[in-house]
Structures are given as C-alpha cells and as structure tokens.
C-alpha cells in the first residue's frame, strides 16, 4: 500500500490525556496539547489509547476526546480512536459512537485479560471492523494484552477490507518483515526505541509516546527515510535516544511523559488516575538523570525544566468510575 493511500498519517502521537490535580480531564489542556503536537509535526493523533489512560476513561470522555480532536485538528491531522475493549460488544459500541463523533480511524487492541484463542482474536477484530466504515489499525501488544497476534492471524485479518494497518509493540522484526512481504498492511512502530529500525525495514510510520514531548524529530526522521536520507534519520534517532529512555524505561510511559510535560510547563498537572501513580523519588531521579543527557532536540528546550515530584505523587480517583459496564 502506498503512502498516498494511507488514511492515518505517518507521525502519529499516542496522546496523553491531561488531567487536573483531582483527576478530572483538563479540557483546555487537552486542546492545547493537541495543537502543540500537531504544530510540531504530527499528522495523526491516537486518543484514548494506552498512553491516554483508556482503562480509566469513561465512554463519554472517550467520545468527547474524538470530538475535541476533530475540532482542534481542523483538517491538519487525523484523529484515531484507540483502546477498544476486551468485550467485543463494548468495542463495537465504542467504534460506532467514535465514527459518529468524526473519528478518522479505529485502533483495536488485542483482547486483554481474558486471553482468547487466536480464533477468538480474529473474530473480535473482524466483528469490530464490520461494525463501521472506519479504517482499522490492529494493535499487537502482548506485554499488556497477555497474548500476541500470531503471524497467521495477521495474514487472515489482513484480508478484511477495513483492516489496513498494524501497530507493532512486540518488537519481532522477523515477523514484521514477513508481514510487510506478504500483506499490504501499513506497519506502524509502537515501540519508541525501535522506530528507526522499523522504518528501515519498510514500516510506514510510528505511533509514539515520546512524540508527546518531541514530535518534530520524528517528523524529520520519517521525512528523511521517505527520501532515502539515512544519515539525517539516524541523527534524529540519536538526538531522541536519552529522551526515549527517560520516557520508556523507569515508569509507565504515560507517567513519565506527564511528569516531563509538566516540568516543561506544557500541562498544568502531571496527575494520572489510579492504579497508575506518579514516580517515586528514586524513579523521578532516574528520569531527571536521563533528561540531563538530552543535548539538543529541536523544538524542546529543557533549560527551564522544573519537575515537581510532589505534584506528581500518588494517583487520582475521578468522580465517575471508568469503563466497566
């Protein structure tokens, strides 16, 4: 599948959902953050995904995030709904509401916790893909879902007319090459340290966590790969490496990214919802040590980085419970 037939974009941000200090969605901060990442170079945003704390968002919050995203993007970027559900009926319901809200695509995660067989995984994907006209990205993340999407299942799913892409958070490059060779699926790197290696073997783009902070270098990296300029792409990869380590190594990516964004003054609170909690003292220290190694990232200035460990401590219980029906 050519880039011209890609309905998602190439530099996609797995967007955090900014909260107030008491754990409610900070809607003005959401709008500002969306505009920031689009202005920095993102051509797609995945709302309500893992990084967006989908597990503790209510369904009305998820739908409103799509609506707000469409309003803020105003045609500048695609808005993809992410997360889904491990209950097929619920995932279908969310997909239909998201389509009505204006979503440009639907990212469907492997059913988590209940650990279905591959036949169950395939049926889950097909039924959700059947439920709307939205183009679908499959989300392969066995570290969270408990099971992978098997290679044979990917080949069978790829025959569905609405299933156009896969997000790989598994890091199996041999399987990635096989899928790229034997299907027309668009391939998105879902593992920040491996974005450039994925692009090098033919991936379309990324759905990145660190891109919440620095979308610009990923734009540079992808554009450089598109024109065959490996040196420029590698330079961007090297610039990002300590920031990627800060975001992805010591605590969940959502926690680290909110901590860093707050320290940069780009969101008003680093709060996450329980059971996620802010970094402990030693974890915060490690994140800050990695930030000290960031030398030069275009569009990100750490000169006035002021992390607030107290503001990040603990986690919030929102007023309305999350998604379980």
PAVO-332582 format. One record per residue (C-alpha): residue number from 1; residue in one letter; x, y, z. Coordinates in Angstrom, 2 decimals. Layout:
N
<NUM,'a',<X,Y,Z>>
...
***
This chain:
325
<1,'x',<0.00,0.00,0.00>>
<2,'x',<1.44,3.35,-0.99>>
<3,'x',<1.72,6.39,1.27>>
<4,'x',<-0.84,8.11,-0.96>>
<5,'x',<-3.45,5.55,0.15>>
<6,'x',<-2.60,5.88,3.85>>
<7,'x',<-5.64,7.25,5.73>>
<8,'x',<-3.82,7.62,9.06>>
<9,'x',<-0.66,9.67,8.54>>
<10,'x',<2.90,8.65,9.37>>
<11,'x',<3.84,10.54,12.56>>
<12,'x',<1.10,9.59,15.00>>
<13,'x',<1.17,10.63,18.65>>
<14,'x',<-0.17,8.23,21.27>>
<15,'x',<-1.68,11.16,23.12>>
<16,'x',<-1.67,11.55,26.90>>
<17,'x',<-4.92,12.80,28.42>>
<18,'x',<-4.11,15.79,30.65>>
<19,'x',<-5.94,15.74,33.99>>
<20,'x',<-6.48,18.32,36.70>>
<21,'x',<-4.89,17.72,40.09>>
<22,'x',<-8.05,15.90,41.22>>
<23,'x',<-8.05,13.56,38.24>>
<24,'x',<-10.71,15.12,36.01>>
<25,'x',<-9.99,15.66,32.31>>
<26,'x',<-8.47,19.11,31.84>>
<27,'x',<-10.22,20.00,28.60>>
<28,'x',<-8.40,23.29,27.91>>
<29,'x',<-5.08,21.47,28.45>>
<30,'x',<-6.23,18.69,26.10>>
<31,'x',<-6.92,21.23,23.36>>
<32,'x',<-3.59,22.98,23.90>>
<33,'x',<-1.64,19.73,23.90>>
<34,'x',<-3.32,18.51,20.75>>
<35,'x',<-2.50,21.76,18.99>>
<36,'x',<1.11,21.61,20.27>>
<37,'x',<1.81,18.15,18.84>>
<38,'x',<0.15,18.92,15.51>>
<39,'x',<2.08,22.17,15.19>>
<40,'x',<5.29,20.26,16.00>>
<41,'x',<4.78,17.88,13.08>>
<42,'x',<2.28,15.14,13.93>>
<43,'x',<-0.10,14.26,11.14>>
<44,'x',<-2.15,11.90,13.31>>
<45,'x',<-3.25,11.59,16.94>>
<46,'x',<-4.37,8.42,18.70>>
<47,'x',<-6.68,9.43,21.54>>
<48,'x',<-7.90,7.05,24.26>>
<49,'x',<-5.08,4.57,23.71>>
<50,'x',<-2.83,3.02,26.33>>
<51,'x',<-0.92,6.27,26.80>>
<52,'x',<-4.22,8.17,27.02>>
<53,'x',<-5.20,6.02,30.04>>
<54,'x',<-8.05,4.34,28.20>>
<55,'x',<-8.58,1.86,31.04>>
<56,'x',<-9.76,4.61,33.39>>
<57,'x',<-11.55,6.90,30.95>>
<58,'x',<-15.34,6.77,30.80>>
<59,'x',<-17.02,6.15,27.47>>
<60,'x',<-18.38,9.74,27.31>>
<61,'x',<-14.83,11.04,27.90>>
<62,'x',<-13.54,8.86,25.08>>
<63,'x',<-16.12,10.13,22.63>>
<64,'x',<-15.55,13.74,23.65>>
<65,'x',<-11.80,13.30,23.09>>
<66,'x',<-12.57,12.34,19.49>>
<67,'x',<-14.85,15.37,19.08>>
<68,'x',<-12.32,17.76,20.60>>
<69,'x',<-9.55,16.26,18.50>>
<70,'x',<-11.50,16.79,15.30>>
<71,'x',<-12.21,20.39,16.29>>
<72,'x',<-8.61,21.20,17.21>>
<73,'x',<-7.08,19.39,14.22>>
<74,'x',<-9.40,21.18,11.78>>
<75,'x',<-8.13,19.02,8.96>>
<76,'x',<-4.44,19.30,9.90>>
<77,'x',<-4.20,15.78,11.38>>
<78,'x',<-6.14,12.53,11.54>>
<79,'x',<-7.89,11.56,14.78>>
<80,'x',<-7.77,7.85,15.58>>
<81,'x',<-9.73,6.32,18.45>>
<82,'x',<-7.72,3.74,20.37>>
<83,'x',<-8.00,1.30,23.22>>
<84,'x',<-11.16,-0.57,22.37>>
<85,'x',<-12.27,-3.17,24.89>>
<86,'x',<-11.74,-6.80,25.80>>
<87,'x',<-15.51,-7.23,25.42>>
<88,'x',<-16.37,-7.42,21.73>>
<89,'x',<-19.86,-5.92,22.13>>
<90,'x',<-18.47,-2.96,24.06>>
<91,'x',<-15.70,-2.41,21.50>>
<92,'x',<-18.31,-2.38,18.71>>
<93,'x',<-20.37,0.18,20.63>>
<94,'x',<-17.34,2.43,21.14>>
<95,'x',<-16.38,2.16,17.47>>
<96,'x',<-19.85,3.18,16.32>>
<97,'x',<-20.00,6.16,18.67>>
<98,'x',<-16.48,7.20,17.65>>
<99,'x',<-17.41,7.06,13.98>>
<100,'x',<-20.41,9.31,14.65>>
<101,'x',<-18.11,11.69,16.55>>
<102,'x',<-15.92,12.03,13.47>>
<103,'x',<-13.02,9.64,14.08>>
<104,'x',<-10.80,9.03,11.05>>
<105,'x',<-9.78,5.55,12.16>>
<106,'x',<-10.10,2.88,14.85>>
<107,'x',<-7.18,1.18,16.59>>
<108,'x',<-8.27,-2.20,18.02>>
<109,'x',<-6.17,-3.74,20.77>>
<110,'x',<-5.80,-7.49,21.20>>
<111,'x',<-8.38,-8.63,23.79>>
<112,'x',<-6.60,-8.43,27.15>>
<113,'x',<-7.03,-10.38,30.39>>
<114,'x',<-9.49,-12.99,29.03>>
<115,'x',<-6.77,-14.47,26.75>>
<116,'x',<-8.88,-15.86,23.88>>
<117,'x',<-7.56,-18.31,21.31>>
<118,'x',<-6.34,-16.92,18.01>>
<119,'x',<-9.74,-17.83,16.53>>
<120,'x',<-11.32,-15.61,19.17>>
<121,'x',<-8.85,-12.80,18.48>>
<122,'x',<-9.60,-12.94,14.76>>
<123,'x',<-13.37,-12.98,15.34>>
<124,'x',<-13.05,-9.99,17.70>>
<125,'x',<-11.15,-8.00,15.08>>
<126,'x',<-13.45,-8.92,12.22>>
<127,'x',<-16.67,-8.11,14.07>>
<128,'x',<-15.42,-4.67,15.16>>
<129,'x',<-14.10,-3.96,11.67>>
<130,'x',<-17.50,-4.97,10.26>>
<131,'x',<-19.37,-2.62,12.60>>
<132,'x',<-18.23,0.67,11.00>>
<133,'x',<-16.66,2.05,7.84>>
<134,'x',<-13.62,3.25,9.77>>
<135,'x',<-10.19,2.05,8.61>>
<136,'x',<-8.68,-0.17,11.29>>
<137,'x',<-5.24,-0.44,12.87>>
<138,'x',<-4.66,-3.69,14.77>>
<139,'x',<-2.69,-3.18,18.00>>
<140,'x',<-0.29,-6.00,18.84>>
<141,'x',<1.00,-5.55,22.40>>
<142,'x',<1.41,-8.92,24.16>>
<143,'x',<3.15,-7.32,27.13>>
<144,'x',<-0.17,-5.71,28.10>>
<145,'x',<-2.71,-7.99,26.43>>
<146,'x',<-1.15,-11.24,27.63>>
<147,'x',<-1.22,-12.75,24.13>>
<148,'x',<0.28,-11.79,20.76>>
<149,'x',<-1.44,-11.61,17.42>>
<150,'x',<0.01,-14.67,15.70>>
<151,'x',<1.51,-14.27,12.26>>
<152,'x',<-1.16,-16.49,10.70>>
<153,'x',<-3.88,-14.42,12.36>>
<154,'x',<-2.41,-11.21,10.94>>
<155,'x',<-2.43,-12.72,7.43>>
<156,'x',<-6.09,-13.73,7.80>>
<157,'x',<-7.11,-10.38,9.33>>
<158,'x',<-5.35,-8.50,6.52>>
<159,'x',<-7.91,-9.85,4.04>>
<160,'x',<-10.66,-7.78,5.70>>
<161,'x',<-11.33,-4.66,3.60>>
<162,'x',<-11.37,-2.33,6.62>>
<163,'x',<-8.24,-3.70,8.33>>
<164,'x',<-5.48,-1.63,6.77>>
<165,'x',<-2.67,-1.43,9.35>>
<166,'x',<-0.97,-2.86,12.38>>
<167,'x',<0.79,-1.22,15.31>>
<168,'x',<3.71,-3.35,16.46>>
<169,'x',<4.61,-3.09,20.15>>
<170,'x',<6.08,-6.58,20.10>>
<171,'x',<9.47,-5.92,18.56>>
<172,'x',<9.63,-9.12,16.49>>
<173,'x',<11.47,-7.83,13.42>>
<174,'x',<11.46,-11.19,11.65>>
<175,'x',<7.65,-11.31,11.86>>
<176,'x',<7.44,-7.66,10.84>>
<177,'x',<9.42,-8.40,7.68>>
<178,'x',<7.19,-11.38,6.86>>
<179,'x',<4.04,-9.30,7.31>>
<180,'x',<5.46,-6.50,5.17>>
<181,'x',<6.40,-9.00,2.47>>
<182,'x',<3.15,-10.94,2.43>>
<183,'x',<0.44,-8.32,3.07>>
<184,'x',<-0.41,-4.79,2.04>>
<185,'x',<-0.82,-3.70,5.67>>
<186,'x',<0.58,-0.34,6.71>>
<187,'x',<3.05,-1.01,9.51>>
<188,'x',<3.43,1.34,12.49>>
<189,'x',<6.17,1.11,15.08>>
<190,'x',<4.65,1.05,18.54>>
<191,'x',<7.91,0.82,20.46>>
<192,'x',<9.74,4.14,20.73>>
<193,'x',<13.34,2.79,20.82>>
<194,'x',<12.66,0.81,17.63>>
<195,'x',<11.10,3.47,15.42>>
<196,'x',<14.10,3.89,13.11>>
<197,'x',<14.78,0.13,12.81>>
<198,'x',<11.12,-0.42,11.93>>
<199,'x',<11.23,2.34,9.33>>
<200,'x',<14.43,0.86,7.91>>
<201,'x',<12.69,-2.43,7.08>>
<202,'x',<9.70,-0.75,5.49>>
<203,'x',<7.35,0.46,8.23>>
<204,'x',<5.02,3.30,7.30>>
<205,'x',<5.46,5.35,10.45>>
<206,'x',<5.07,5.37,14.20>>
<207,'x',<2.50,5.67,16.95>>
<208,'x',<4.77,7.17,19.58>>
<209,'x',<4.72,8.05,23.25>>
<210,'x',<7.82,10.25,23.31>>
<211,'x',<6.28,12.19,20.42>>
<212,'x',<4.02,13.87,23.02>>
<213,'x',<7.14,15.81,24.01>>
<214,'x',<9.07,15.93,20.74>>
<215,'x',<7.02,15.25,17.62>>
<216,'x',<9.36,17.34,15.48>>
<217,'x',<12.34,14.98,15.37>>
<218,'x',<10.06,12.10,14.42>>
<219,'x',<8.75,14.21,11.56>>
<220,'x',<12.36,14.80,10.50>>
<221,'x',<13.15,11.07,10.84>>
<222,'x',<10.17,9.90,8.80>>
<223,'x',<10.65,12.50,6.09>>
<224,'x',<14.34,11.61,5.84>>
<225,'x',<13.56,7.90,5.46>>
<226,'x',<10.97,8.76,2.78>>
<227,'x',<13.69,10.43,0.71>>
<228,'x',<16.38,7.83,1.48>>
<229,'x',<18.48,10.05,3.75>>
<230,'x',<19.66,7.60,6.42>>
<231,'x',<22.17,10.00,7.99>>
<232,'x',<19.54,12.63,8.83>>
<233,'x',<17.20,9.93,10.14>>
<234,'x',<19.97,8.46,12.29>>
<235,'x',<20.89,11.88,13.67>>
<236,'x',<17.27,12.39,14.77>>
<237,'x',<17.28,8.93,16.35>>
<238,'x',<20.43,9.77,18.32>>
<239,'x',<19.01,13.10,19.49>>
<240,'x',<15.92,11.35,20.80>>
<241,'x',<17.63,8.40,22.48>>
<242,'x',<18.05,9.80,26.04>>
<243,'x',<14.55,11.30,25.97>>
<244,'x',<13.12,7.96,24.83>>
<245,'x',<14.95,6.29,27.72>>
<246,'x',<13.52,8.86,30.15>>
<247,'x',<10.00,8.22,28.89>>
<248,'x',<10.02,4.46,28.42>>
<249,'x',<12.37,2.85,30.95>>
<250,'x',<11.64,3.64,34.58>>
<251,'x',<7.86,4.02,34.93>>
<252,'x',<4.91,3.56,32.55>>
<253,'x',<5.22,5.87,29.57>>
<254,'x',<2.10,7.85,30.49>>
<255,'x',<3.51,8.62,33.93>>
<256,'x',<6.91,9.71,32.66>>
<257,'x',<5.55,11.81,29.79>>
<258,'x',<3.12,13.69,32.05>>
<259,'x',<5.92,14.27,34.56>>
<260,'x',<8.16,15.70,31.84>>
<261,'x',<5.44,17.76,30.13>>
<262,'x',<4.51,19.30,33.48>>
<263,'x',<8.18,20.05,34.19>>
<264,'x',<8.33,21.85,30.85>>
<265,'x',<5.22,23.88,31.73>>
<266,'x',<3.21,22.38,28.88>>
<267,'x',<0.43,20.83,31.02>>
<268,'x',<-0.95,22.11,34.30>>
<269,'x',<-0.73,18.87,36.28>>
<270,'x',<1.19,15.59,35.96>>
<271,'x',<-1.68,13.67,37.61>>
<272,'x',<-2.57,10.14,36.48>>
<273,'x',<-5.54,8.04,37.52>>
<274,'x',<-5.22,5.08,39.84>>
<275,'x',<-3.96,2.41,39.72>>
<276,'x',<-1.25,4.44,37.97>>
<277,'x',<0.71,6.67,40.32>>
<278,'x',<3.37,9.29,39.82>>
<279,'x',<7.05,8.37,40.02>>
<280,'x',<8.56,7.64,43.40>>
<281,'x',<11.58,9.70,44.44>>
<282,'x',<14.13,7.27,43.04>>
<283,'x',<12.18,6.86,39.79>>
<284,'x',<11.86,10.61,39.35>>
<285,'x',<15.60,10.95,39.95>>
<286,'x',<16.33,8.44,37.19>>
<287,'x',<14.01,10.26,34.75>>
<288,'x',<15.73,13.54,35.56>>
<289,'x',<19.17,11.95,35.10>>
<290,'x',<18.17,10.86,31.58>>
<291,'x',<16.86,14.35,30.80>>
<292,'x',<20.25,15.77,31.80>>
<293,'x',<21.73,13.76,28.89>>
<294,'x',<19.46,15.40,26.31>>
<295,'x',<21.70,17.80,24.45>>
<296,'x',<19.74,19.24,21.56>>
<297,'x',<16.25,18.39,20.39>>
<298,'x',<14.71,20.94,18.01>>
<299,'x',<11.53,22.39,19.42>>
<300,'x',<12.15,21.24,23.01>>
<301,'x',<14.02,23.43,25.49>>
<302,'x',<14.98,21.80,28.79>>
<303,'x',<16.77,24.92,30.05>>
<304,'x',<13.86,25.74,32.34>>
<305,'x',<12.82,22.16,33.09>>
<306,'x',<11.31,22.24,36.59>>
<307,'x',<9.94,18.81,37.55>>
<308,'x',<7.59,18.75,40.55>>
<309,'x',<7.79,15.44,42.38>>
<310,'x',<5.16,16.49,44.92>>
<311,'x',<2.62,17.40,42.26>>
<312,'x',<3.17,14.05,40.56>>
<313,'x',<2.97,11.92,43.71>>
<314,'x',<0.18,9.38,44.07>>
<315,'x',<-2.77,8.90,41.74>>
<316,'x',<-6.27,10.26,41.45>>
<317,'x',<-9.72,8.72,41.88>>
<318,'x',<-12.03,10.53,39.46>>
<319,'x',<-15.60,11.40,40.40>>
<320,'x',<-17.08,8.98,37.86>>
<321,'x',<-15.78,5.42,37.58>>
<322,'x',<-14.37,4.18,34.30>>
<323,'x',<-15.46,1.85,31.52>>
<324,'x',<-16.80,-1.39,33.01>>
<325,'x',<-20.44,-1.90,32.02>>
***
